[in-house]
Amino acid sequence: MHYRKLGRTGLEISVVGVGTWQFGGEWGRSYTTTDVAAIFAAAQDVGINFIDTAECYGDHLAESLIGQCVGAERDRWFIATKWGHKFHECFKRDRCFGAADLMTQLDASLRALHTDHVDVLQFHSGDDDEFADAAMWETAAKAKEQGKVRFIGNSIGANDNVSQVDQSTSLGVDVIQVIYNRLQREPETAVFPSCQRQDLGVLARVPLASGFLSGKYKPGHVFPADDVREVWMKDGRDEKLRQVERIAAEEVPDGIALAPWALAWVLKNPAVTAVIPGCKDAAQVRANAAAATALDIGQTDHPMAVVRG
């Protein structure tokens, strides 16, 4: 496993983390503590030390499973969670970004995670009006002063929202989370250069394009009705999968599977600190971790190969 500093936070995190949206039950499967414990045991075995979760992956359900499985070894992990959404039912959220909501959700997250602090607390994909709430950011700073939060982050909703990213330093935001993968490259234009200018840590979510870059699916594939990909990603699905076939045929070197290549492709961008793919089981954790050993394989002429000042 390789480790990188999460921007100016100084935290040394594994370049591959564990994304946990699936624990909330919206990807066509429910998880038990036994399932989750096996995932984290495998993650620890391959050197992963970073977990990304959220308040609305279930009603703090993912956080609760994490807390039950890693709470006794809290000091071995860096944990990032979020505020801004309240789980209502599958695929539905109530937006709760205000100052009071932040503290209520944070306290619930800490209880669920069985911890007295999180390493990163992230603004969860709010729009610009929600982002502009000065009282909310003051409350985030207070939570940091109280020791409940070590660093503040922003999980931006739109991949090209450089306006929010540009305000990071003035608001005390040290970490940006953004969708970035071989199919979705919008952050390269302005978001990543802004992150580099400010020395922000960058977490790349959805690095396998919600499984499209796993190599498992062909054009015409239909996901289960209770899988988020069938609900939200129906439009353009076959064209994306045809694009994946072209990438696999033309860009992926012999001897490496598509999924670890896709993760390594993201990690070759010098703006990116870590990828946070989801994982259904321990075997997939190990497969994701293989990206760390694939870093010297594959595309070398990445468009962001030169760090911009």
C-alpha positions, 0 to 999 in steps of 0.5 A: 500500500502507498500513503499520501498526505491529505493536503495541508491536513498532514494526515498520511492516508492510504491511497485506496480507502473504503467507501461505505455507501453500500452499507446503507442498503441502497445498492441491492444488498443489506449488510450485517456486522459480520459482513462489515467486520470481514471487509475491515479486517481485509482492509486492515490486512492490505494496509488501508487506513481510511474510511469514508461514510455519511450521515445518510447512508441509511439513517446513520446505518453505515456509521453504526456498522462501522462503529460496531466493527472498528470502534475498539480499534479507532486509533488505527483508522482515519474516518471521514463523514458528512453533514447535510442530508437526512435519510428519509427512505431509499433514494430520498433525503431531506436537506438539512444544512443549517448550523443546528442541523450540523451539530445534531447530525454530527453528534448522531454520527459520533454516537453511531461511530462509537467515537468522540471525533471524526478526522474529516467532516464534510459539507455534503453536496450542497448547492451554492445557496446552502454553501453561503450560510455563514452561520453553518461554517461558524458552527463547523469551526466551533465543532473543530475547536471542541475537538469533535472534528479534526478537519473540515471538508467539502464533498462538492455536488457538481464536478465543476463547482470551482466557486465553492472550491476557491473559497476553501481556504477562507472558510477553513476547508482543507479537503475536497471530495469530488467525483472523478474517474476515466468517464467523468473528468470535469475536475481536471479543468478548474477544480484540481488546479484550485485544489493544488494552489490551496494545498487541499487534500482530494478524495476521488469518489465513484472512481469506478463510475459506480461499477461501470469501470469494473469490467463486469457489465456489458451494454444492455445490462439491467440492474435490480430494481432496488439498485441505485444504478437502475433508479438514477443511472438509466439514461445513457447507460449503454453508451457508457458501457460501450465507452468502457469496452473501448477503454478496456480494448485500447487503453488497459495494458495486458496483464492488468484487470480493468478495475485496478487499472481504473483506480490507478488511472485516477491516482496518477493524477497528482491532484488526487490524494486517494480513491474511495471505491465501494466494496461488496466484500473482503475479496473486492477490498483486496482487488481495490487495493491492487491499484496501489501496486498498479501505479506504475502500470498503464497510462503515463501521459495523464493530462494532469501530469504536471502539477500546476502552480 
